[in-house]
Amino acid sequence: MAGGWAKDGAVSEQIEASIEDELARMKAARRPVGESLTECADCGEEIPKKRRLALPGVKLCIECASERDGRQGARGGINRRGSKDSQLK
């Protein structure tokens, strides 16, 4: 379903591109940076050496990281691909 000057499948391509952009942003945001801590920044428990080696730059123990992941709310996104829907909001 295309309208106006858009080619067939253009809407699907915009949706897929927006999803790919958001996934890339989320992956980059979750990637730890810097040197790993030996103790959790939230609770102070020791972070196991295997976790520090597997995730360079890790700052939280598994329990605190799981709790923090569960608290993340929905993020309102903006379709930066220039669709009419994003311009109406």
Jmol script that loads the backbone (N, CA, C; Angstrom):
load data "model"
ATOM      1  N   MET A   1       0.842  -1.173   0.000  1.00  0.00           N
ATOM      2  CA  MET A   1       0.000   0.000   0.000  1.00  0.00           C
ATOM      3  C   MET A   1       0.886   1.234   0.000  1.00  0.00           C
ATOM      4  N   ALA A   2       0.956   1.881  -1.117  1.00  0.00           N
ATOM      5  CA  ALA A   2       1.734   3.105  -1.231  1.00  0.00           C
ATOM      6  C   ALA A   2       0.794   4.234  -1.595  1.00  0.00           C
ATOM      7  N   GLY A   3       1.155   5.408  -1.215  1.00  0.00           N
ATOM      8  CA  GLY A   3       0.319   6.549  -1.537  1.00  0.00           C
ATOM      9  C   GLY A   3       1.169   7.677  -2.074  1.00  0.00           C
ATOM     10  N   GLY A   4       0.601   8.466  -2.933  1.00  0.00           N
ATOM     11  CA  GLY A   4       1.344   9.601  -3.465  1.00  0.00           C
ATOM     12  C   GLY A   4       2.513   9.137  -4.299  1.00  0.00           C
ATOM     13  N   TRP A   5       3.689   9.684  -4.000  1.00  0.00           N
ATOM     14  CA  TRP A   5       4.891   9.388  -4.774  1.00  0.00           C
ATOM     15  C   TRP A   5       5.693   8.228  -4.183  1.00  0.00           C
ATOM     16  N   ALA A   6       5.217   7.675  -3.084  1.00  0.00           N
ATOM     17  CA  ALA A   6       5.953   6.591  -2.433  1.00  0.00           C
ATOM     18  C   ALA A   6       5.827   5.297  -3.235  1.00  0.00           C
ATOM     19  N   LYS A   7       6.902   4.535  -3.265  1.00  0.00           N
ATOM     20  CA  LYS A   7       6.876   3.254  -3.968  1.00  0.00           C
ATOM     21  C   LYS A   7       6.198   2.200  -3.087  1.00  0.00           C
ATOM     22  N   ASP A   8       5.798   1.099  -3.685  1.00  0.00           N
ATOM     23  CA  ASP A   8       5.186   0.005  -2.938  1.00  0.00           C
ATOM     24  C   ASP A   8       6.164  -0.511  -1.894  1.00  0.00           C
ATOM     25  N   GLY A   9       5.677  -0.741  -0.685  1.00  0.00           N
ATOM     26  CA  GLY A   9       6.520  -1.251   0.390  1.00  0.00           C
ATOM     27  C   GLY A   9       7.284  -0.186   1.145  1.00  0.00           C
ATOM     28  N   ALA A  10       7.102   1.085   0.807  1.00  0.00           N
ATOM     29  CA  ALA A  10       7.859   2.157   1.459  1.00  0.00           C
ATOM     30  C   ALA A  10       7.523   2.255   2.942  1.00  0.00           C
ATOM     31  N   VAL A  11       6.263   2.048   3.290  1.00  0.00           N
ATOM     32  CA  VAL A  11       5.854   2.131   4.694  1.00  0.00           C
ATOM     33  C   VAL A  11       6.519   1.016   5.486  1.00  0.00           C
ATOM     34  N   SER A  12       6.524  -0.189   4.945  1.00  0.00           N
ATOM     35  CA  SER A  12       7.169  -1.311   5.627  1.00  0.00           C
ATOM     36  C   SER A  12       8.670  -1.061   5.799  1.00  0.00           C
ATOM     37  N   GLU A  13       9.287  -0.497   4.789  1.00  0.00           N
ATOM     38  CA  GLU A  13      10.716  -0.186   4.883  1.00  0.00           C
ATOM     39  C   GLU A  13      10.977   0.847   5.976  1.00  0.00           C
ATOM     40  N   GLN A  14      10.114   1.844   6.096  1.00  0.00           N
ATOM     41  CA  GLN A  14      10.271   2.853   7.147  1.00  0.00           C
ATOM     42  C   GLN A  14      10.126   2.228   8.522  1.00  0.00           C
ATOM     43  N   ILE A  15       9.150   1.358   8.677  1.00  0.00           N
ATOM     44  CA  ILE A  15       8.940   0.700   9.967  1.00  0.00           C
ATOM     45  C   ILE A  15      10.142  -0.163  10.321  1.00  0.00           C
ATOM     46  N   GLU A  16      10.612  -0.964   9.373  1.00  0.00           N
ATOM     47  CA  GLU A  16      11.772  -1.827   9.624  1.00  0.00           C
ATOM     48  C   GLU A  16      13.012  -1.003   9.951  1.00  0.00           C
ATOM     49  N   ALA A  17      13.225   0.104   9.241  1.00  0.00           N
ATOM     50  CA  ALA A  17      14.383   0.955   9.504  1.00  0.00           C
ATOM     51  C   ALA A  17      14.286   1.585  10.889  1.00  0.00           C
ATOM     52  N   SER A  18      13.087   1.997  11.289  1.00  0.00           N
ATOM     53  CA  SER A  18      12.899   2.580  12.617  1.00  0.00           C
ATOM     54  C   SER A  18      13.181   1.557  13.708  1.00  0.00           C
ATOM     55  N   ILE A  19      12.739   0.321  13.499  1.00  0.00           N
ATOM     56  CA  ILE A  19      12.990  -0.752  14.467  1.00  0.00           C
ATOM     57  C   ILE A  19      14.482  -1.042  14.555  1.00  0.00           C
ATOM     58  N   GLU A  20      15.165  -1.112  13.422  1.00  0.00           N
ATOM     59  CA  GLU A  20      16.611  -1.354  13.425  1.00  0.00           C
ATOM     60  C   GLU A  20      17.361  -0.233  14.141  1.00  0.00           C
ATOM     61  N   ASP A  21      16.958   1.009  13.910  1.00  0.00           N
ATOM     62  CA  ASP A  21      17.592   2.146  14.584  1.00  0.00           C
ATOM     63  C   ASP A  21      17.413   2.059  16.098  1.00  0.00           C
ATOM     64  N   GLU A  22      16.205   1.725  16.532  1.00  0.00           N
ATOM     65  CA  GLU A  22      15.924   1.629  17.961  1.00  0.00           C
ATOM     66  C   GLU A  22      16.691   0.484  18.600  1.00  0.00           C
ATOM     67  N   LEU A  23      16.763  -0.662  17.931  1.00  0.00           N
ATOM     68  CA  LEU A  23      17.526  -1.791  18.463  1.00  0.00           C
ATOM     69  C   LEU A  23      19.007  -1.445  18.586  1.00  0.00           C
ATOM     70  N   ALA A  24      19.550  -0.764  17.588  1.00  0.00           N
ATOM     71  CA  ALA A  24      20.957  -0.355  17.645  1.00  0.00           C
ATOM     72  C   ALA A  24      21.188   0.611  18.799  1.00  0.00           C
ATOM     73  N   ARG A  25      20.244   1.547  19.019  1.00  0.00           N
ATOM     74  CA  ARG A  25      20.370   2.504  20.117  1.00  0.00           C
ATOM     75  C   ARG A  25      20.324   1.788  21.459  1.00  0.00           C
ATOM     76  N   MET A  26      19.424   0.811  21.581  1.00  0.00           N
ATOM     77  CA  MET A  26      19.300   0.076  22.838  1.00  0.00           C
ATOM     78  C   MET A  26      20.541  -0.767  23.121  1.00  0.00           C
ATOM     79  N   LYS A  27      21.083  -1.405  22.091  1.00  0.00           N
ATOM     80  CA  LYS A  27      22.291  -2.202  22.278  1.00  0.00           C
ATOM     81  C   LYS A  27      23.460  -1.328  22.699  1.00  0.00           C
ATOM     82  N   ALA A  28      23.591  -0.169  22.082  1.00  0.00           N
ATOM     83  CA  ALA A  28      24.684   0.744  22.423  1.00  0.00           C
ATOM     84  C   ALA A  28      24.531   1.272  23.844  1.00  0.00           C
ATOM     85  N   ALA A  29      23.314   1.527  24.273  1.00  0.00           N
ATOM     86  CA  ALA A  29      23.075   2.050  25.617  1.00  0.00           C
ATOM     87  C   ALA A  29      23.385   1.011  26.684  1.00  0.00           C
ATOM     88  N   ARG A  30      23.216  -0.249  26.361  1.00  0.00           N
ATOM     89  CA  ARG A  30      23.453  -1.312  27.341  1.00  0.00           C
ATOM     90  C   ARG A  30      24.917  -1.724  27.424  1.00  0.00           C
ATOM     91  N   ARG A  31      25.710  -1.348  26.452  1.00  0.00           N
ATOM     92  CA  ARG A  31      27.109  -1.754  26.406  1.00  0.00           C
ATOM     93  C   ARG A  31      27.908  -0.992  27.466  1.00  0.00           C
ATOM     94  N   PRO A  32      28.477  -1.708  28.439  1.00  0.00           N
ATOM     95  CA  PRO A  32      29.279  -1.035  29.462  1.00  0.00           C
ATOM     96  C   PRO A  32      30.533  -0.402  28.859  1.00  0.00           C
ATOM     97  N   VAL A  33      30.975   0.680  29.465  1.00  0.00           N
ATOM     98  CA  VAL A  33      32.152   1.399  28.993  1.00  0.00           C
ATOM     99  C   VAL A  33      33.110   1.570  30.166  1.00  0.00           C
ATOM    100  N   GLY A  34      34.394   1.486  29.891  1.00  0.00           N
ATOM    101  CA  GLY A  34      35.397   1.719  30.922  1.00  0.00           C
ATOM    102  C   GLY A  34      35.843   0.434  31.596  1.00  0.00           C
ATOM    103  N   GLU A  35      36.423   0.584  32.765  1.00  0.00           N
ATOM    104  CA  GLU A  35      36.952  -0.552  33.505  1.00  0.00           C
ATOM    105  C   GLU A  35      35.874  -1.143  34.409  1.00  0.00           C
ATOM    106  N   SER A  36      35.853  -2.460  34.515  1.00  0.00           N
ATOM    107  CA  SER A  36      34.880  -3.134  35.372  1.00  0.00           C
ATOM    108  C   SER A  36      35.160  -2.833  36.836  1.00  0.00           C
ATOM    109  N   LEU A  37      34.097  -2.758  37.610  1.00  0.00           N
ATOM    110  CA  LEU A  37      34.231  -2.620  39.054  1.00  0.00           C
ATOM    111  C   LEU A  37      34.331  -4.000  39.679  1.00  0.00           C
ATOM    112  N   THR A  38      35.005  -4.105  40.809  1.00  0.00           N
ATOM    113  CA  THR A  38      35.067  -5.382  41.507  1.00  0.00           C
ATOM    114  C   THR A  38      33.870  -5.547  42.434  1.00  0.00           C
ATOM    115  N   GLU A  39      33.249  -4.426  42.826  1.00  0.00           N
ATOM    116  CA  GLU A  39      32.056  -4.455  43.674  1.00  0.00           C
ATOM    117  C   GLU A  39      30.922  -3.728  42.969  1.00  0.00           C
ATOM    118  N   CYS A  40      29.709  -4.203  43.174  1.00  0.00           N
ATOM    119  CA  CYS A  40      28.517  -3.629  42.550  1.00  0.00           C
ATOM    120  C   CYS A  40      28.338  -2.174  42.978  1.00  0.00           C
ATOM    121  N   ALA A  41      28.026  -1.315  42.030  1.00  0.00           N
ATOM    122  CA  ALA A  41      27.832   0.114  42.322  1.00  0.00           C
ATOM    123  C   ALA A  41      26.565   0.361  43.129  1.00  0.00           C
ATOM    124  N   ASP A  42      25.589  -0.552  43.082  1.00  0.00           N
ATOM    125  CA  ASP A  42      24.340  -0.364  43.827  1.00  0.00           C
ATOM    126  C   ASP A  42      24.378  -0.985  45.210  1.00  0.00           C
ATOM    127  N   CYS A  43      24.714  -2.270  45.292  1.00  0.00           N
ATOM    128  CA  CYS A  43      24.605  -2.967  46.583  1.00  0.00           C
ATOM    129  C   CYS A  43      25.946  -3.236  47.271  1.00  0.00           C
ATOM    130  N   GLY A  44      27.057  -3.119  46.556  1.00  0.00           N
ATOM    131  CA  GLY A  44      28.365  -3.321  47.156  1.00  0.00           C
ATOM    132  C   GLY A  44      28.847  -4.766  47.173  1.00  0.00           C
ATOM    133  N   GLU A  45      28.028  -5.702  46.691  1.00  0.00           N
ATOM    134  CA  GLU A  45      28.448  -7.102  46.633  1.00  0.00           C
ATOM    135  C   GLU A  45      29.541  -7.280  45.588  1.00  0.00           C
ATOM    136  N   GLU A  46      30.365  -8.305  45.764  1.00  0.00           N
ATOM    137  CA  GLU A  46      31.436  -8.571  44.805  1.00  0.00           C
ATOM    138  C   GLU A  46      30.856  -9.039  43.472  1.00  0.00           C
ATOM    139  N   ILE A  47      31.398  -8.506  42.383  1.00  0.00           N
ATOM    140  CA  ILE A  47      31.016  -8.943  41.040  1.00  0.00           C
ATOM    141  C   ILE A  47      31.952 -10.079  40.667  1.00  0.00           C
ATOM    142  N   PRO A  48      31.402 -11.253  40.321  1.00  0.00           N
ATOM    143  CA  PRO A  48      32.258 -12.409  39.995  1.00  0.00           C
ATOM    144  C   PRO A  48      33.222 -12.104  38.842  1.00  0.00           C
ATOM    145  N   LYS A  49      34.407 -12.689  38.934  1.00  0.00           N
ATOM    146  CA  LYS A  49      35.434 -12.448  37.933  1.00  0.00           C
ATOM    147  C   LYS A  49      34.973 -12.853  36.538  1.00  0.00           C
ATOM    148  N   LYS A  50      34.232 -13.945  36.414  1.00  0.00           N
ATOM    149  CA  LYS A  50      33.742 -14.385  35.105  1.00  0.00           C
ATOM    150  C   LYS A  50      32.830 -13.334  34.481  1.00  0.00           C
ATOM    151  N   ARG A  51      32.011 -12.683  35.307  1.00  0.00           N
ATOM    152  CA  ARG A  51      31.130 -11.628  34.790  1.00  0.00           C
ATOM    153  C   ARG A  51      31.957 -10.433  34.331  1.00  0.00           C
ATOM    154  N   ARG A  52      32.976 -10.074  35.086  1.00  0.00           N
ATOM    155  CA  ARG A  52      33.827  -8.935  34.707  1.00  0.00           C
ATOM    156  C   ARG A  52      34.578  -9.211  33.418  1.00  0.00           C
ATOM    157  N   LEU A  53      34.987 -10.454  33.203  1.00  0.00           N
ATOM    158  CA  LEU A  53      35.684 -10.812  31.961  1.00  0.00           C
ATOM    159  C   LEU A  53      34.716 -10.864  30.777  1.00  0.00           C
ATOM    160  N   ALA A  54      33.509 -11.348  31.027  1.00  0.00           N
ATOM    161  CA  ALA A  54      32.532 -11.476  29.943  1.00  0.00           C
ATOM    162  C   ALA A  54      31.993 -10.116  29.503  1.00  0.00           C
ATOM    163  N   LEU A  55      31.856  -9.180  30.446  1.00  0.00           N
ATOM    164  CA  LEU A  55      31.322  -7.840  30.155  1.00  0.00           C
ATOM    165  C   LEU A  55      32.301  -6.771  30.623  1.00  0.00           C
ATOM    166  N   PRO A  56      33.319  -6.466  29.832  1.00  0.00           N
ATOM    167  CA  PRO A  56      34.251  -5.415  30.243  1.00  0.00           C
ATOM    168  C   PRO A  56      33.504  -4.105  30.505  1.00  0.00           C
ATOM    169  N   GLY A  57      33.774  -3.499  31.632  1.00  0.00           N
ATOM    170  CA  GLY A  57      33.125  -2.241  31.993  1.00  0.00           C
ATOM    171  C   GLY A  57      31.874  -2.417  32.829  1.00  0.00           C
ATOM    172  N   VAL A  58      31.606  -3.661  33.268  1.00  0.00           N
ATOM    173  CA  VAL A  58      30.390  -3.925  34.046  1.00  0.00           C
ATOM    174  C   VAL A  58      30.467  -3.206  35.400  1.00  0.00           C
ATOM    175  N   LYS A  59      29.332  -2.656  35.829  1.00  0.00           N
ATOM    176  CA  LYS A  59      29.282  -1.891  37.074  1.00  0.00           C
ATOM    177  C   LYS A  59      28.329  -2.494  38.101  1.00  0.00           C
ATOM    178  N   LEU A  60      27.452  -3.420  37.675  1.00  0.00           N
ATOM    179  CA  LEU A  60      26.446  -3.982  38.566  1.00  0.00           C
ATOM    180  C   LEU A  60      26.546  -5.499  38.637  1.00  0.00           C
ATOM    181  N   CYS A  61      26.156  -6.053  39.798  1.00  0.00           N
ATOM    182  CA  CYS A  61      26.067  -7.504  39.921  1.00  0.00           C
ATOM    183  C   CYS A  61      24.839  -7.981  39.139  1.00  0.00           C
ATOM    184  N   ILE A  62      24.700  -9.267  38.998  1.00  0.00           N
ATOM    185  CA  ILE A  62      23.606  -9.819  38.197  1.00  0.00           C
ATOM    186  C   ILE A  62      22.249  -9.441  38.777  1.00  0.00           C
ATOM    187  N   GLU A  63      22.097  -9.525  40.105  1.00  0.00           N
ATOM    188  CA  GLU A  63      20.813  -9.228  40.739  1.00  0.00           C
ATOM    189  C   GLU A  63      20.409  -7.764  40.515  1.00  0.00           C
ATOM    190  N   CYS A  64      21.326  -6.847  40.723  1.00  0.00           N
ATOM    191  CA  CYS A  64      21.015  -5.423  40.547  1.00  0.00           C
ATOM    192  C   CYS A  64      20.762  -5.085  39.080  1.00  0.00           C
ATOM    193  N   ALA A  65      21.513  -5.703  38.180  1.00  0.00           N
ATOM    194  CA  ALA A  65      21.311  -5.467  36.757  1.00  0.00           C
ATOM    195  C   ALA A  65      19.935  -5.980  36.328  1.00  0.00           C
ATOM    196  N   SER A  66      19.538  -7.154  36.832  1.00  0.00           N
ATOM    197  CA  SER A  66      18.226  -7.713  36.506  1.00  0.00           C
ATOM    198  C   SER A  66      17.113  -6.826  37.042  1.00  0.00           C
ATOM    199  N   GLU A  67      17.277  -6.340  38.258  1.00  0.00           N
ATOM    200  CA  GLU A  67      16.274  -5.455  38.855  1.00  0.00           C
ATOM    201  C   GLU A  67      16.155  -4.157  38.061  1.00  0.00           C
ATOM    202  N   ARG A  68      17.281  -3.590  37.687  1.00  0.00           N
ATOM    203  CA  ARG A  68      17.277  -2.334  36.929  1.00  0.00           C
ATOM    204  C   ARG A  68      16.654  -2.535  35.545  1.00  0.00           C
ATOM    205  N   ASP A  69      16.936  -3.675  34.901  1.00  0.00           N
ATOM    206  CA  ASP A  69      16.347  -3.963  33.595  1.00  0.00           C
ATOM    207  C   ASP A  69      14.832  -4.073  33.687  1.00  0.00           C
ATOM    208  N   GLY A  70      14.348  -4.626  34.778  1.00  0.00           N
ATOM    209  CA  GLY A  70      12.913  -4.773  34.961  1.00  0.00           C
ATOM    210  C   GLY A  70      12.200  -3.460  35.210  1.00  0.00           C
ATOM    211  N   ARG A  71      12.907  -2.451  35.693  1.00  0.00           N
ATOM    212  CA  ARG A  71      12.302  -1.147  36.005  1.00  0.00           C
ATOM    213  C   ARG A  71      12.203  -0.239  34.803  1.00  0.00           C
ATOM    214  N   GLN A  72      12.920  -0.514  33.740  1.00  0.00           N
ATOM    215  CA  GLN A  72      12.931   0.390  32.602  1.00  0.00           C
ATOM    216  C   GLN A  72      11.541   0.531  32.022  1.00  0.00           C
ATOM    217  N   GLY A  73      11.103   1.753  31.875  1.00  0.00           N
ATOM    218  CA  GLY A  73       9.789   2.015  31.319  1.00  0.00           C
ATOM    219  C   GLY A  73       9.841   2.144  29.814  1.00  0.00           C
ATOM    220  N   ALA A  74       8.675   2.287  29.248  1.00  0.00           N
ATOM    221  CA  ALA A  74       8.596   2.459  27.798  1.00  0.00           C
ATOM    222  C   ALA A  74       9.179   3.805  27.404  1.00  0.00           C
ATOM    223  N   ARG A  75       9.857   3.808  26.294  1.00  0.00           N
ATOM    224  CA  ARG A  75      10.476   5.032  25.797  1.00  0.00           C
ATOM    225  C   ARG A  75       9.657   5.540  24.624  1.00  0.00           C
ATOM    226  N   GLY A  76       9.236   6.771  24.717  1.00  0.00           N
ATOM    227  CA  GLY A  76       8.504   7.358  23.596  1.00  0.00           C
ATOM    228  C   GLY A  76       9.471   7.701  22.489  1.00  0.00           C
ATOM    229  N   GLY A  77       9.224   7.163  21.332  1.00  0.00           N
ATOM    230  CA  GLY A  77      10.141   7.387  20.226  1.00  0.00           C
ATOM    231  C   GLY A  77       9.571   8.335  19.199  1.00  0.00           C
ATOM    232  N   ILE A  78      10.440   8.852  18.413  1.00  0.00           N
ATOM    233  CA  ILE A  78      10.052   9.729  17.317  1.00  0.00           C
ATOM    234  C   ILE A  78      10.513   9.060  16.040  1.00  0.00           C
ATOM    235  N   ASN A  79       9.621   8.956  15.087  1.00  0.00           N
ATOM    236  CA  ASN A  79       9.983   8.384  13.810  1.00  0.00           C
ATOM    237  C   ASN A  79      10.766   9.439  13.039  1.00  0.00           C
ATOM    238  N   ARG A  80      12.055   9.279  12.978  1.00  0.00           N
ATOM    239  CA  ARG A  80      12.908  10.267  12.328  1.00  0.00           C
ATOM    240  C   ARG A  80      13.053  10.004  10.829  1.00  0.00           C
ATOM    241  N   ARG A  81      12.279   9.093  10.306  1.00  0.00           N
ATOM    242  CA  ARG A  81      12.347   8.775   8.885  1.00  0.00           C
ATOM    243  C   ARG A  81      11.482   9.712   8.054  1.00  0.00           C
ATOM    244  N   GLY A  82      10.759  10.625   8.690  1.00  0.00           N
ATOM    245  CA  GLY A  82      10.010  11.624   7.951  1.00  0.00           C
ATOM    246  C   GLY A  82       8.640  11.194   7.494  1.00  0.00           C
ATOM    247  N   SER A  83       8.039  10.215   8.161  1.00  0.00           N
ATOM    248  CA  SER A  83       6.692   9.828   7.761  1.00  0.00           C
ATOM    249  C   SER A  83       5.704  10.896   8.212  1.00  0.00           C
ATOM    250  N   LYS A  84       4.564  10.925   7.572  1.00  0.00           N
ATOM    251  CA  LYS A  84       3.557  11.909   7.914  1.00  0.00           C
ATOM    252  C   LYS A  84       3.060  11.728   9.337  1.00  0.00           C
ATOM    253  N   ASP A  85       2.978  10.486   9.808  1.00  0.00           N
ATOM    254  CA  ASP A  85       2.520  10.238  11.164  1.00  0.00           C
ATOM    255  C   ASP A  85       3.401  10.941  12.191  1.00  0.00           C
ATOM    256  N   SER A  86       4.724  10.906  11.995  1.00  0.00           N
ATOM    257  CA  SER A  86       5.610  11.524  12.973  1.00  0.00           C
ATOM    258  C   SER A  86       5.498  13.045  12.941  1.00  0.00           C
ATOM    259  N   GLN A  87       5.083  13.600  11.829  1.00  0.00           N
ATOM    260  CA  GLN A  87       4.960  15.042  11.732  1.00  0.00           C
ATOM    261  C   GLN A  87       3.651  15.557  12.341  1.00  0.00           C
ATOM    262  N   LEU A  88       2.683  14.663  12.495  1.00  0.00           N
ATOM    263  CA  LEU A  88       1.394  15.053  13.056  1.00  0.00           C
ATOM    264  C   LEU A  88       1.388  15.061  14.574  1.00  0.00           C
ATOM    265  N   LYS A  89       2.329  14.398  15.193  1.00  0.00           N
ATOM    266  CA  LYS A  89       2.355  14.291  16.658  1.00  0.00           C
ATOM    267  C   LYS A  89       2.953  15.511  17.290  1.00  0.00           C
TER     268      LYS A  89
END
end "model"
wireframe off; spacefill off
backbone 0.3
color backbone group
